[in-house]
Amino acid sequence: MTADPRRLTHVDEEGGARMVDVGQKPATARIAVAEGAIRMAHVTLEAIESGRTTKGEVLAVARVAGIMAGKRTGELIPLCHLMPLATINLQLTPDRELPGIRARATASVVASTGVEMEALTAVTVALLTVYDMVKATDRSMVLEAIRLLRKEGGRSGVWVADALGEEEPLPPHQV
């Protein structure tokens, strides 16, 4: 199925890329939640959990990297707006069944456009940072299942992914 270019918001009348003008849209409270994972060898996960890595505290560094990246999404993704974020919360959780690390980011803002890209960027860069910090031990790691779980605010209201896995749906967030 081919998308109708007249309905794509980042395409101008001639088919060229453009930044969407959100100047006339009202600022509303917006939130986005994204998740992802990095799969790795059991021995690599054990090294992270026990603090036996050569580059230091992997999860602490990855959390800060993800938050920093989320704040700078508008500089990384060409047509994204720079956002005055209220917060980015990033959790990195070891999962022995995976085995690997699961990441979940929640970004919120009061603005005239959403924060989905900021949450997705935070998750992705956090997981890339985990990869970078332990790649000498395990080059076969795989980033996977990076996706938007939920968004709230703006004209489209609340959107929730079809299947959140085994977790309960997230309650509405108050900004």
C-alpha positions as CSV (number, residue, x, y, z in Angstrom):
1,M,0.0,0.0,0.0
2,T,1.4,3.4,-1.0
3,A,0.8,6.3,1.2
4,D,-1.0,9.3,-0.2
5,P,1.7,12.1,-0.3
6,R,-1.1,14.7,0.3
7,R,-1.7,13.2,3.7
8,L,1.9,13.1,4.8
9,T,2.5,16.0,7.1
10,H,6.3,16.2,6.4
11,V,5.9,16.5,2.7
12,D,5.2,19.8,0.8
13,E,3.1,20.3,-2.3
14,E,6.0,19.4,-4.5
15,G,6.8,16.2,-2.6
16,G,9.8,17.6,-0.8
17,A,10.6,17.1,2.9
18,R,9.4,19.9,5.2
19,M,9.1,20.6,8.9
20,V,5.5,20.8,10.0
21,D,4.3,24.2,11.2
22,V,2.9,23.8,14.7
23,G,2.9,27.5,15.5
24,Q,-0.9,27.8,15.5
25,K,-1.6,24.6,17.4
26,P,-2.4,25.0,21.1
27,A,0.1,23.8,23.7
28,T,-1.3,20.8,25.6
29,A,0.1,18.3,28.1
30,R,1.6,15.4,26.1
31,I,3.3,12.2,27.1
32,A,4.9,9.3,25.3
33,V,6.1,5.9,26.5
34,A,8.5,3.8,24.4
35,E,10.3,0.5,25.1
36,G,13.0,-1.7,23.6
37,A,15.5,-4.4,24.5
38,I,19.0,-5.5,23.9
39,R,19.5,-9.3,23.8
40,M,23.0,-10.6,24.8
41,A,24.8,-13.7,26.1
42,H,24.2,-14.7,29.7
43,V,27.8,-14.1,30.6
44,T,27.5,-10.5,29.3
45,L,24.4,-9.8,31.4
46,E,26.1,-11.3,34.4
47,A,29.1,-9.0,33.9
48,I,26.8,-6.0,33.8
49,E,24.8,-7.0,36.8
50,S,27.9,-7.8,38.9
51,G,29.8,-4.6,37.8
52,R,32.6,-6.7,36.1
53,T,32.8,-4.7,32.9
54,T,35.9,-2.8,31.8
55,K,34.0,0.5,31.1
56,G,32.3,1.0,34.4
57,E,28.7,1.1,35.5
58,V,26.9,0.2,32.2
59,L,23.3,0.9,33.2
60,A,24.1,4.2,34.9
61,V,25.9,5.5,31.9
62,A,23.3,4.2,29.5
63,R,20.5,5.9,31.5
64,V,22.2,9.2,31.3
65,A,23.0,8.8,27.6
66,G,19.4,8.0,26.9
67,I,18.1,11.0,28.8
68,M,20.6,13.3,27.1
69,A,19.7,11.9,23.6
70,G,16.0,12.3,24.3
71,K,16.6,16.0,25.2
72,R,18.5,16.5,21.9
73,T,16.1,14.6,19.5
74,G,15.4,17.7,17.5
75,E,19.1,18.0,16.7
76,L,19.4,14.3,15.7
77,I,16.2,13.8,13.6
78,P,16.1,16.3,10.8
79,L,12.4,17.3,10.8
80,C,11.7,17.0,14.6
81,H,11.0,20.1,16.6
82,L,13.2,21.1,19.5
83,M,11.2,20.3,22.6
84,P,11.2,22.0,26.0
85,L,10.8,18.7,27.8
86,A,9.3,18.6,31.3
87,T,10.9,15.2,32.0
88,I,12.3,12.1,30.6
89,N,12.3,9.1,32.9
90,L,14.3,6.0,31.7
91,Q,14.3,2.6,33.3
92,L,16.9,-0.1,32.4
93,T,16.0,-3.5,33.7
94,P,18.1,-6.7,33.5
95,D,16.1,-9.6,32.2
96,R,17.7,-13.0,32.7
97,E,15.0,-14.8,30.5
98,L,15.8,-12.6,27.5
99,P,18.8,-12.5,28.4
100,G,19.5,-8.8,28.2
101,I,18.4,-5.4,29.2
102,R,14.9,-3.9,28.8
103,A,14.5,-0.2,28.4
104,R,11.4,2.0,29.0
105,A,11.3,5.7,28.5
106,T,8.6,8.2,29.4
107,A,8.8,11.7,28.0
108,S,6.5,14.5,28.9
109,V,6.0,18.1,27.7
110,V,3.5,20.9,27.5
111,A,3.8,21.9,23.8
112,S,2.1,22.1,20.5
113,T,3.5,18.8,19.2
114,G,4.1,15.3,20.6
115,V,7.1,13.6,22.3
116,E,7.0,10.2,20.7
117,M,10.4,10.7,19.0
118,E,12.0,11.8,22.2
119,A,10.9,8.7,24.1
120,L,12.0,6.4,21.2
121,T,15.3,8.2,20.9
122,A,16.0,7.8,24.6
123,V,15.3,4.1,24.5
124,T,17.4,3.6,21.4
125,V,20.5,5.5,22.5
126,A,20.4,3.9,26.0
127,L,20.5,0.5,24.4
128,L,23.2,1.5,21.9
129,T,25.2,2.7,24.9
130,V,24.8,-0.7,26.6
131,Y,26.1,-2.2,23.3
132,D,29.1,0.2,23.2
133,M,30.1,-0.5,26.8
134,V,30.2,-4.3,26.5
135,K,30.8,-4.9,22.8
136,A,34.4,-6.1,23.6
137,T,32.7,-9.0,25.5
138,D,29.8,-9.7,23.2
139,R,29.6,-8.4,19.6
140,S,26.5,-10.5,18.8
141,M,24.1,-8.4,20.9
142,V,20.9,-7.4,19.1
143,L,18.7,-4.4,19.7
144,E,15.0,-5.4,19.3
145,A,11.4,-4.5,19.7
146,I,11.9,-0.7,19.9
147,R,8.4,0.7,19.7
148,L,6.0,3.3,21.0
149,L,3.7,1.9,23.7
150,R,1.5,4.9,24.5
151,K,1.0,8.5,23.6
152,E,-1.3,11.1,25.1
153,G,-2.3,14.6,24.3
154,G,-3.0,16.7,21.3
155,R,-5.8,16.4,18.8
156,S,-5.6,12.6,18.5
157,G,-5.9,12.1,22.3
158,V,-4.7,8.7,23.8
159,W,-3.2,6.0,21.7
160,V,-2.1,2.7,23.1
161,A,-0.2,-0.1,21.3
162,D,-2.3,-3.2,20.6
163,A,-0.3,-5.6,22.7
164,L,1.7,-4.4,25.7
165,G,3.0,-7.9,26.4
166,E,2.4,-9.3,29.9
167,E,2.2,-5.9,31.5
168,E,-1.1,-4.2,32.4
169,P,-2.0,-1.1,30.3
170,L,-0.5,2.0,31.7
171,P,-2.8,4.4,33.6
172,P,-3.3,7.9,32.2
173,H,-0.5,10.2,33.2
174,Q,-1.1,13.6,34.8
175,V,1.4,16.3,33.7
